[in-house]
Amino acid sequence: MAAAISHEQLIALANEFGTPLYVYHADRIQEQYHKLLSAFEGADVRFFYAAKALTNINILRYIKETGCQVDCSSVNEAKLALHAGFAPEHILYTSNNVSFDEICEAQSLGIHINIDSLSNLRKFGQKFGHAYPVGIRLRPNIMAGGNLKISTGHADSKFGIPLENLQEVLELVKETNLFIRTLHIHTGSEIKDVDIFIKGLDVLFDLVPRFPELEVIDLGGGFKVPYQPGEEGTDIPALGKKIKEAFTVFREKTGRHLQVWFEPGKYMVSECGYFITKVNVLKPAVNAVFAGVDSGLNHLIRPMFYGSYHVIENISNPQGAPRVYNVVGNICETDTFAENRTLPEVREGDYLVFLNAGAYCFEMSSHYNSRFKPAEVLVKDGNAKLIRKRDELSDLLRGQME
């Protein structure tokens, strides 16, 4: 397992680049990808990194170096992937309630496309017919994931074409001579139970006879990443074993060979990320002691948005006596990172680091309160490289007309 970046190294980076600061450990990304390759060895599988987790161009280039491909949720993510050097055939774009113009733009790039609505599927068939293979994102009516806000496959989800509309799908495929290459589902995030993937796979296997040109089953992503102490993630080796067995049985039974695709995002980059903040003030109150840091929900929104948990370490005073704090931000809004969190004694000026800060952290940041976005640093082969400079006032004014 890749050694974590030490407290001393993080402090040195904070002193060099200032805080708040995002730091990413390249070795951890590579390690995660190799775990996937090992678990699925012997299977006909392709992995597409879900770029929405973290799209810094340097991260995308490093992902490409590992051999992983890339999954995009917007045409602009696809263009970033091309800019990073990915070949079009290594880019997957899954649309979600987008305009048909965006789908046509994606088609012009020569990339893989999944379509998630009957309306756009019909338009695609009418325009391209059999000339351009396409995937269909289905809604399998499976509840999965650790949080309703990030569960995407249940019956009330906005995502995908409901299974109840299958007959309409088949009719328009026949009517427009569509080339359906892929059936796709994505049931949510933080999926720990590997049988959820098998349940979704069984749903798709039942549909395969309806699509004679089918080549790919895409099971999406959503692998569980441990956030809290003692938590366990998705058992990837167990998942790999079950998937290989299921596809082998299916091939022997039907004579059809299908490739399986996965779209890991958080799994690839969450554990590579460290978010370093500096304690501005300690503010005692009746029921709590607030440790106010130089960041807020404008830089790390997940705790306020999802109620997510991040381990927080006091890297300046790791041997301090345990005390209980509410770790809060400097935004004019309630931006609590952690309540009643036991930490080594916190002092003004101490550095606090948030772990698992690689996925959906900087990516969801904003300029709220007209505060600057942090810098980002990539540590690769022991060397630190600035991959995004800290904002300046000109960044707040960019695009505004005077």
C-alpha positions in Angstrom: 0.0 0.0 0.0 1.3 3.5 -0.9 2.6 5.3 2.1 0.5 8.3 3.2 2.0 11.8 2.9 3.4 12.5 6.3 2.3 15.3 8.7 5.7 16.8 8.2 5.4 16.8 4.4 1.9 18.3 4.6 3.1 21.1 6.9 6.0 21.8 4.6 3.6 22.0 1.6 1.2 24.3 3.6 4.2 26.6 4.4 5.3 26.6 0.8 2.0 27.1 -1.0 -0.2 28.6 1.7 -3.6 27.5 3.0 -6.2 26.4 2.3 -4.6 23.9 0.1 -5.5 20.7 -1.8 -2.8 18.1 -2.1 -3.1 14.9 -4.2 -0.9 11.8 -3.9 -0.4 10.3 -7.4 0.8 6.9 -6.0 -2.6 6.4 -4.3 -4.4 6.9 -7.6 -2.2 4.3 -9.3 -2.7 1.9 -6.4 -6.4 2.1 -6.6 -6.4 1.4 -10.4 -4.1 -1.6 -9.9 -6.5 -3.0 -7.3 -9.2 -2.9 -10.0 -7.0 -4.6 -12.6 -6.0 -7.3 -10.1 -9.5 -8.0 -9.0 -10.9 -8.3 -12.5 -7.9 -10.1 -14.1 -9.1 -12.5 -16.7 -12.3 -10.6 -17.4 -13.1 -8.6 -20.5 -13.4 -5.3 -18.6 -12.7 -1.7 -19.2 -12.5 1.0 -16.6 -13.5 4.6 -17.2 -12.5 7.1 -14.5 -15.6 9.3 -13.7 -14.0 12.7 -14.3 -16.6 14.6 -12.5 -14.9 13.6 -9.2 -11.8 15.7 -10.1 -11.1 17.2 -13.5 -7.8 19.1 -13.0 -6.0 18.5 -16.3 -2.9 17.2 -14.5 -5.0 14.6 -12.8 -6.6 13.6 -16.1 -3.2 13.2 -17.7 -2.0 11.1 -14.8 -5.1 8.9 -15.0 -4.3 8.4 -18.7 -0.7 7.4 -17.8 -2.1 4.6 -15.6 -3.9 3.1 -18.6 -7.4 3.9 -17.3 -10.0 5.4 -19.7 -12.3 8.3 -18.8 -16.1 8.8 -18.3 -17.6 12.2 -18.8 -20.9 13.8 -17.6 -20.8 16.8 -19.9 -19.4 17.5 -23.3 -16.9 19.9 -21.7 -15.5 17.1 -19.6 -15.1 15.2 -22.8 -13.2 18.1 -24.4 -11.0 18.3 -21.3 -10.3 14.6 -21.7 -9.3 15.1 -25.3 -7.1 18.1 -24.2 -5.4 15.7 -21.7 -4.5 13.3 -24.5 -7.2 10.7 -24.3 -8.2 9.1 -27.6 -11.9 9.5 -28.5 -12.4 5.7 -28.3 -11.2 5.9 -24.7 -13.8 8.5 -23.7 -17.4 7.7 -22.6 -20.0 10.4 -22.3 -23.3 9.7 -20.5 -25.9 12.4 -21.0 -28.3 13.4 -18.3 -31.3 15.7 -19.3 -29.1 17.5 -21.8 -30.1 19.3 -25.0 -29.9 17.2 -28.2 -27.4 19.8 -29.5 -25.0 18.7 -26.8 -25.4 15.0 -27.7 -24.7 16.0 -31.4 -21.6 17.8 -30.3 -20.4 14.7 -28.4 -21.1 12.6 -31.5 -18.9 15.0 -33.5 -16.0 14.2 -31.2 -16.2 10.5 -32.0 -16.6 9.3 -28.4 -18.8 6.6 -26.8 -22.3 8.0 -26.0 -25.0 6.8 -23.5 -28.4 8.4 -23.8 -30.8 8.6 -20.9 -34.1 9.8 -22.3 -36.6 8.5 -24.9 -36.8 11.9 -26.4 -33.1 12.2 -27.2 -32.9 8.6 -28.2 -35.6 9.1 -30.8 -33.9 12.2 -32.1 -30.5 10.4 -32.2 -32.1 7.6 -34.2 -33.8 9.9 -36.6 -30.5 11.8 -37.3 -27.9 9.0 -37.2 -29.9 5.8 -37.7 -27.5 2.8 -37.7 -24.4 4.9 -38.6 -23.2 5.6 -35.0 -23.4 3.1 -32.2 -25.0 4.3 -29.0 -25.7 3.1 -25.5 -28.9 3.4 -23.5 -28.9 4.4 -19.8 -31.7 2.5 -18.1 -33.2 3.1 -14.6 -33.3 -0.4 -13.0 -35.5 0.6 -10.0 -32.9 -0.5 -7.5 -32.3 1.5 -4.3 -28.6 1.6 -3.6 -26.0 3.8 -2.0 -25.5 5.4 1.4 -27.5 8.6 0.8 -30.7 9.3 -1.1 -29.1 12.4 -2.6 -26.5 10.2 -4.4 -28.7 7.2 -5.1 -29.6 7.3 -8.8 -31.2 4.0 -9.8 -34.4 3.9 -7.7 -37.9 4.3 -9.0 -38.2 8.1 -8.2 -34.8 9.0 -9.7 -34.4 11.4 -12.5 -31.7 9.3 -14.1 -32.1 6.9 -17.0 -35.0 5.5 -19.1 -37.4 3.6 -16.8 -37.6 -0.1 -17.4 -41.3 0.4 -17.8 -40.6 2.2 -21.1 -38.7 -0.8 -22.6 -41.3 -1.5 -25.2 -41.2 2.1 -26.4 -37.4 1.8 -26.6 -37.6 -1.3 -28.7 -40.2 0.3 -31.0 -38.1 3.3 -31.7 -34.9 1.2 -32.1 -36.7 -0.7 -34.9 -38.3 2.4 -36.3 -35.0 4.3 -36.7 -32.6 1.4 -37.1 -30.5 2.4 -34.1 -27.3 0.5 -33.4 -27.6 -0.2 -29.7 -24.1 -1.3 -28.5 -24.4 -0.7 -24.8 -26.9 -1.1 -22.0 -25.9 1.1 -19.0 -27.1 1.4 -15.4 -25.7 3.4 -12.5 -27.5 2.8 -9.3 -25.8 5.3 -7.0 -22.7 6.0 -4.9 -21.3 4.4 -1.8 -22.5 0.9 -2.8 -20.9 -1.5 -0.3 -23.0 -4.6 -1.1 -21.5 -6.3 -4.2 -24.8 -8.1 -4.7 -26.3 -4.8 -5.8 -24.1 -4.9 -8.9 -25.1 -8.5 -9.5 -28.8 -7.6 -9.1 -28.4 -4.9 -11.8 -26.4 -7.2 -14.0 -29.3 -9.8 -13.8 -31.7 -7.1 -14.9 -29.6 -6.3 -18.0 -28.9 -10.0 -18.8 -32.7 -10.5 -19.1 -32.7 -7.7 -21.8 -29.8 -8.9 -23.9 -32.0 -11.0 -26.2 -33.9 -7.9 -27.2 -30.7 -6.2 -28.5 -29.0 -8.5 -31.0 -26.1 -6.1 -31.7 -25.3 -5.5 -28.1 -21.5 -5.6 -27.2 -21.2 -4.0 -23.8 -22.9 -4.0 -20.4 -22.0 -0.9 -18.4 -22.6 -1.2 -14.7 -21.5 2.3 -13.8 -19.6 3.1 -10.6 -20.4 3.9 -7.0 -17.9 1.7 -5.2 -17.9 2.5 -1.4 -14.9 4.3 -0.1 -14.3 4.2 3.7 -14.6 7.6 5.3 -15.1 6.9 9.0 -12.6 5.0 11.2 -13.5 1.3 11.1 -15.5 1.6 7.9 -15.1 -0.9 5.1 -15.3 -0.2 1.4 -16.7 -2.3 -1.4 -15.0 -5.7 -1.5 -13.5 -5.3 -4.9 -11.9 -8.8 -5.2 -15.3 -10.3 -4.3 -17.0 -8.1 -6.9 -14.5 -9.1 -9.5 -14.9 -12.8 -8.8 -18.7 -12.6 -8.9 -18.7 -10.5 -12.1 -16.3 -13.0 -13.9 -18.5 -15.9 -12.8 -21.7 -14.3 -14.0 -20.3 -13.4 -17.4 -18.8 -16.9 -17.8 -22.2 -18.5 -17.0 -24.0 -16.1 -19.4 -21.6 -16.8 -22.2 -21.9 -20.6 -21.8 -25.6 -20.4 -21.6 -26.2 -18.0 -24.5 -23.1 -18.2 -26.7 -22.8 -14.4 -26.5 -19.7 -12.6 -25.4 -20.2 -9.2 -23.8 -17.6 -6.8 -22.4 -18.3 -5.2 -19.0 -17.5 -1.5 -18.3 -17.2 0.2 -14.9 -16.9 4.0 -14.1 -15.0 4.4 -10.9 -14.6 8.1 -9.8 -14.5 8.5 -6.0 -12.8 5.1 -5.7 -9.9 6.3 -7.9 -9.2 9.7 -6.3 -10.9 10.1 -2.9 -8.1 8.7 -0.8 -5.4 10.5 -2.7 -6.6 13.9 -1.5 -5.7 16.0 1.6 -7.2 19.4 2.3 -5.1 21.5 4.6 -6.6 24.4 6.5 -5.2 26.8 9.1 -7.0 27.6 12.4 -7.9 31.3 12.5 -9.7 31.5 15.8 -10.8 29.5 18.8 -14.2 30.7 20.0 -15.6 29.2 23.2 -19.4 29.1 23.4 -21.9 27.7 25.9 -22.1 24.2 24.5 -19.0 24.0 22.3 -15.6 25.3 21.4 -15.5 26.4 17.8 -12.3 26.0 15.8 -12.7 28.4 13.0 -10.5 27.6 9.9 -9.5 29.6 6.8 -12.0 27.8 4.6 -15.6 27.0 4.3 -18.4 25.3 2.3 -17.1 27.3 -0.7 -14.1 25.0 -0.7 -15.5 21.8 0.8 -19.3 21.6 0.6 -19.7 17.8 1.1 -20.3 17.9 4.9 -23.1 20.5 4.5 -24.5 19.1 1.3 -24.5 15.3 2.0 -23.7 15.2 5.7 -20.5 13.5 4.7 -17.8 12.6 7.2 -14.1 13.5 6.8 -11.4 12.4 9.2 -9.7 15.6 10.5 -6.2 15.5 11.9 -4.3 18.2 13.8 -1.0 17.9 12.1 0.6 20.7 14.1 -0.1 19.2 17.5 -0.7 15.5 17.0 0.3 14.6 20.6 -1.9 17.3 22.2 -4.4 16.4 24.9 -7.8 15.3 23.4 -10.4 18.1 23.3 -13.8 18.3 21.7 -14.4 20.9 19.0 -16.9 22.1 16.4 -14.7 22.7 13.3 -16.3 25.5 11.3 -15.5 27.8 8.4 -15.2 31.5 7.6 -18.2 31.8 5.3 -21.2 34.0 6.1 -23.4 30.9 6.3 -23.5 27.9 8.6 -20.6 25.9 7.3 -19.9 23.2 9.9 -17.3 20.7 8.9 -17.6 18.6 12.0 -19.5 18.7 15.3 -18.4 17.4 18.7 -15.2 16.1 17.1 -12.4 14.9 19.4 -9.0 16.2 18.3 -5.6 16.8 19.8 -5.7 20.2 21.5 -6.2 22.8 18.8 -4.4 26.2 19.0 -4.8 29.2 16.8 -2.3 28.8 13.9 -2.5 25.0 13.9 -2.9 23.2 10.6 -5.9 20.8 10.3 -6.0 18.4 7.5 -9.2 16.7 6.0 -8.7 13.2 4.6 -10.5 11.7 1.6 -10.4 15.1 0.0 -9.7 14.0 -3.6 -13.3 13.4 -4.9 -16.0 16.1 -5.2 -14.1 18.5 -3.0 -12.2 21.1 -5.1 -14.5 20.0 -7.9 -17.6 21.4 -6.2 -15.9 24.6 -4.9 -17.2 28.0 -5.6 -16.4 31.7 -5.2 -19.1 32.2 -2.6 -18.5 35.3 -0.5 -16.0 36.3 -3.3 -13.3 34.2 -1.7 -10.5 32.7 -3.7 -10.4 29.1 -4.7 -7.4 27.2 -3.2 -4.3 26.1 -4.9 -3.9 22.4 -5.9 -0.6 20.4 -5.6 0.2 17.0 -7.0 2.8 14.9 -5.3 4.3 12.4 -7.7 7.5 10.3 -7.2 8.1 12.3 -4.0 8.1 15.7 -5.8 5.4 18.3 -5.3 4.1 20.3 -8.3 1.7 23.2 -8.3 -1.1 22.2 -10.6 -3.5 25.1 -10.0 -2.5 28.5 -8.7 -4.4 30.1 -5.9 -7.0 32.6 -7.2 -6.4 36.3 -7.4 -8.8 39.2 -7.7 -8.6 38.9 -11.5 -10.1 35.5 -11.2 -13.2 36.9 -9.5 -13.5 39.6 -12.3 -12.9 37.2 -15.2 -15.9 37.2 -17.6 -17.6 40.2 -16.0 -18.3 43.1 -18.3 -17.6 46.7 -17.1 
